[in-house]
Amino acid sequence: MDSLYTPTSDIIVAGFHALSEPLRLQVLELLREQELCVCDLCETLGVTQSKLSFHLKTLKEAGLVRSRQEGRWIYYSLNLTQFVILEQYLSDYRRFTKILPARPC
């Protein structure tokens, strides 16, 4: 087993994987403003519920969004704690790694 494995590494990988898809980034941008139900997200983004459900599942599994059910609708909101974890991961590179200028190819 890799000696660099930490319990948070799966969380970090899932978070960056979720951020690698443009549609998921659009969802996150919309959720910055307010909690939204699936129907509102579908309408605003112009995608089918089945397509959006796949992406919402990925975002939820990565911990980037939370969901709650109200009646027959599911509402999504940002899970800011996970964004802080990803931000901290990236900031560690800035603080502890000497940043060198790019070399010409």
TINURO-994691 format. One record per residue (C-alpha): residue number from 1; residue in one letter; z, y, x. Coordinates in steps of 0.02 Angstrom, whole numbers, plus 50000, padded with zeros to 5 digits. Layout:
+-----+------+-------+-------+-------+
:  nr : rest :    pz :    py :    px :
+-----+------+-------+-------+-------+
: NUM :    a :     Z :     Y :     X :
...
+-----+------+-------+-------+-------+
This chain:
+-----+------+-------+-------+-------+
:  nr : rest :    pz :    py :    px :
+-----+------+-------+-------+-------+
:   1 :    m : 50000 : 50000 : 50000 :
:   2 :    d : 49962 : 50176 : 50059 :
:   3 :    s : 50115 : 50253 : 50142 :
:   4 :    l : 50068 : 50426 : 50075 :
:   5 :    y : 50088 : 50370 : 49895 :
:   6 :    t : 50208 : 50474 : 49795 :
:   7 :    p : 50253 : 50464 : 49611 :
:   8 :    t : 50165 : 50629 : 49578 :
:   9 :    s : 50001 : 50582 : 49661 :
:  10 :    d : 49936 : 50498 : 49502 :
:  11 :    i : 49980 : 50656 : 49406 :
:  12 :    i : 49888 : 50764 : 49532 :
:  13 :    v : 49733 : 50653 : 49530 :
:  14 :    a : 49729 : 50647 : 49339 :
:  15 :    g : 49749 : 50836 : 49330 :
:  16 :    f : 49606 : 50875 : 49447 :
:  17 :    h : 49496 : 50743 : 49365 :
:  18 :    a : 49527 : 50825 : 49196 :
:  19 :    l : 49482 : 50995 : 49269 :
:  20 :    s : 49316 : 50931 : 49336 :
:  21 :    e : 49224 : 50937 : 49169 :
:  22 :    p : 49155 : 51103 : 49104 :
:  23 :    l : 49189 : 51062 : 48921 :
:  24 :    r : 49371 : 51024 : 48960 :
:  25 :    l : 49384 : 51190 : 49050 :
:  26 :    q : 49316 : 51276 : 48895 :
:  27 :    v : 49449 : 51189 : 48790 :
:  28 :    l : 49585 : 51249 : 48908 :
:  29 :    e : 49518 : 51427 : 48901 :
:  30 :    l : 49527 : 51425 : 48711 :
:  31 :    l : 49703 : 51355 : 48714 :
:  32 :    r : 49759 : 51497 : 48829 :
:  33 :    e : 49757 : 51610 : 48677 :
:  34 :    q : 49839 : 51498 : 48548 :
:  35 :    e : 49872 : 51324 : 48483 :
:  36 :    l : 49717 : 51256 : 48395 :
:  37 :    c : 49675 : 51108 : 48286 :
:  38 :    v : 49534 : 50990 : 48326 :
:  39 :    c : 49426 : 51060 : 48186 :
:  40 :    d : 49438 : 51237 : 48258 :
:  41 :    l : 49398 : 51176 : 48433 :
:  42 :    c : 49246 : 51078 : 48369 :
:  43 :    e : 49181 : 51227 : 48274 :
:  44 :    t : 49205 : 51351 : 48415 :
:  45 :    l : 49131 : 51236 : 48548 :
:  46 :    g : 48992 : 51168 : 48438 :
:  47 :    v : 49031 : 50985 : 48476 :
:  48 :    t : 49067 : 50834 : 48369 :
:  49 :    q : 49244 : 50775 : 48342 :
:  50 :    s : 49208 : 50609 : 48427 :
:  51 :    k : 49146 : 50695 : 48585 :
:  52 :    l : 49290 : 50817 : 48587 :
:  53 :    s : 49418 : 50679 : 48555 :
:  54 :    f : 49366 : 50593 : 48717 :
:  55 :    h : 49393 : 50752 : 48816 :
:  56 :    l : 49557 : 50794 : 48729 :
:  57 :    k : 49620 : 50619 : 48770 :
:  58 :    t : 49580 : 50649 : 48954 :
:  59 :    l : 49670 : 50817 : 48951 :
:  60 :    k : 49819 : 50740 : 48864 :
:  61 :    e : 49829 : 50592 : 48983 :
:  62 :    a : 49826 : 50716 : 49128 :
:  63 :    g : 49971 : 50808 : 49047 :
:  64 :    l : 49873 : 50971 : 49033 :
:  65 :    v : 49886 : 50981 : 48844 :
:  66 :    r : 50012 : 50931 : 48713 :
:  67 :    s : 49975 : 50879 : 48536 :
:  68 :    r : 50071 : 50883 : 48374 :
:  69 :    q : 50022 : 50819 : 48205 :
:  70 :    e : 50040 : 50924 : 48049 :
:  71 :    g : 49980 : 50834 : 47895 :
:  72 :    r : 49812 : 50759 : 47936 :
:  73 :    w : 49772 : 50882 : 48075 :
:  74 :    i : 49816 : 50872 : 48259 :
:  75 :    y : 49853 : 51034 : 48348 :
:  76 :    y : 49836 : 51056 : 48535 :
:  77 :    s : 49921 : 51177 : 48654 :
:  78 :    l : 49936 : 51197 : 48842 :
:  79 :    n : 50071 : 51105 : 48939 :
:  80 :    l : 50107 : 51241 : 49067 :
:  81 :    t : 50224 : 51128 : 49166 :
:  82 :    q : 50077 : 51023 : 49224 :
:  83 :    f : 49982 : 51178 : 49278 :
:  84 :    v : 50132 : 51229 : 49382 :
:  85 :    i : 50131 : 51058 : 49467 :
:  86 :    l : 49946 : 51075 : 49511 :
:  87 :    e : 49971 : 51254 : 49568 :
:  88 :    q : 50117 : 51201 : 49679 :
:  89 :    y : 50013 : 51061 : 49754 :
:  90 :    l : 49875 : 51184 : 49802 :
:  91 :    s : 49995 : 51318 : 49863 :
:  92 :    d : 50070 : 51193 : 49986 :
:  93 :    y : 49902 : 51191 : 50075 :
:  94 :    r : 49902 : 51379 : 50087 :
:  95 :    r : 50079 : 51388 : 50154 :
:  96 :    f : 50082 : 51240 : 50273 :
:  97 :    t : 49904 : 51222 : 50336 :
:  98 :    k : 49826 : 51336 : 50461 :
:  99 :    i : 49669 : 51402 : 50379 :
: 100 :    l : 49524 : 51408 : 50499 :
: 101 :    p : 49364 : 51505 : 50473 :
: 102 :    a : 49216 : 51400 : 50420 :
: 103 :    r : 49105 : 51341 : 50561 :
: 104 :    p : 48918 : 51370 : 50547 :
: 105 :    c : 48820 : 51209 : 50523 :
+-----+------+-------+-------+-------+
